[in-house]
Amino acid sequence: MTFPQAPALPEELDRLMRRMRLPYMRKAAPDVLATARAQRWDPAEVLRLLIAEEVTGRDAATRRLRRHSANFPTGKTLRLIHPRSELAKCRARTAWTRAVSPFQPGCGVGVLVGMGCTERRSSW
């Protein structure tokens, strides 16, 4: 089933929307105007709907831009991290911490915190 295409925007209206930089409103306008004519909407309702469409589109674009500029590690998984190299760094840090630790071997539970790495041992 195919639906009829909405008529294109008048050239002057399209030019004004381009000049005012309203891309989301310009995209939604042909369908909204065709529906408004067919259902005899109030002009205020048409404007409300078109402006709401523009605001929604701009909010989505702002979110995409902020996520992109935040440089979140999207697409990375734990499998991409080299566990052996991280583990080696962690062991080196805890070895240094053990050397300067006030806990005596065999004293029970000790918590070792080395630069960004935490290790908990029940016996040494």
Secondary structure as GFF3:
##gff-version 3
##sequence-region A 1 124
A	DSSP	alpha_helix	11	19	.	.	.	ID=ss1
A	DSSP	alpha_helix	23	39	.	.	.	ID=ss2
A	DSSP	alpha_helix	43	70	.	.	.	ID=ss3
A	DSSP	three_ten_helix	78	80	.	.	.	ID=ss4
A	DSSP	alpha_helix	83	99	.	.	.	ID=ss5
A	DSSP	beta_strand	110	114	.	.	.	ID=ss6
A	DSSP	beta_strand	117	121	.	.	.	ID=ss7
###
